[in-house]
Amino acid sequence: MTTQRVSVTEKAKEVIDQLREKHGALIFHQSGGCCDGSAPMCFVEGEFLIGSRDLCLGEIHGCRFYMAADQFEYYKNMHINIDVSPGRGSSFSLEIPLGVRFMSISRLFTDEELQQLPSLD
């Protein structure tokens, strides 16, 4: 059994479905502190430039989830669960007009989970 680095709540899946219906294919990028702190941001696939130093941590509800390699150093031992909460974030993320914002909830992996992590591509 493989441990996933990132997951998503049912509530967040509903928002992703709304955004996908309106905008098409989506991606997520974990902000590194600019604009909206360290919030996960949702973009139309192809409208956000993924850099050579960005890592894909996995997929959430059919959307690739990226993070900068230097920021990943802080998260490499953590599981990230993407949720949504009411309120407007101050980012460029697609959910903002819906009156909600995506948020990352992280926790440390257990020793067993760490042994089952896949390598990053």
Secondary structure, 3 states (H helix, E strand, C coil): CCCCCEEECHHHHHHHHHHHHHHCCEEEEECCECCCECCEEEEECCCCCCCCCEEEEEEECCEEEEEEHHHHHHHCCEEEEEEEEECCCCCCCCCHHHCEEEEEEEEECCHHHHHCCCCCC
